[in-house]
Amino acid sequence: MKLAILGKGKTGRYVTELLQDQDQIEYKVFDSKRPATLEDLKSFDVCLSFLTGEVFVSYIDILTESGICVVTGSTGFEFNDFQLANIQSGDAAWIKANNFSLGMNIVKQMIEVMSLAPKLFDDYKCSIHEIHHTKKLDAPSGTALSWSDWLDLPNHITSERTGDVVGTHTLTLETQTEKISLTHEALDRSIFAKGAIWAVKKVRTLEPGLHDFSKIALSTLLEEK
């Protein structure tokens, strides 16, 4: 497999380190000094993006035109209707992830259980707090927004930027008499790199169109149960 990597962020560096031990994937990194062109992309099987959402948006059209599969961890943007229509009508599968942690899919199952709270409690409140390193630009994080969607209950999201925190998310369900907290803490950025490589290998087995990383990973989790 030939892999084009867009961006050399912290997670991207972990990916290239891990790929050095995987002979089945040949990769090339493109960045602001060496941007990928349409002709460049056509020579690859899969593109993996770690660009910021703002920069990734500028690549969507040529990625679609290239006809190759795409895995993107870019956040802070939404596909517009035109872009979605082009992806859905194309011949390649895309995977979009707010968080490449495979363990996050176990968390999703737990959050969906917590979403049943109204069946037990008349009075409750939910909150989500996320903490990331100071260089993370978007707030709240894409993961916090996903947690809010999975919960599907009224909740308040707060964000904190400090030090070099990889990523910590906490969901709290509180009543007058008890408090339940669920926390996912990323201890090392390699978890995102491993998840991204898993997605790169998976994307070529999927039907054309845009897929959510968490749904694909969860489907795999349940199949192997």
Helices and strands as residue ranges (DSSP letters): E 2-6, H 10-19, E 26-30, H 38-42, E 46-49, H 53-57, H 60-66, E 69-72, H 81-89, E 93-96, H 104-114, G 117-119, E 125-132, H 142-151, E 155-161, E 168-174, E 179-185, H 190-203, E 209-212, H 213-223
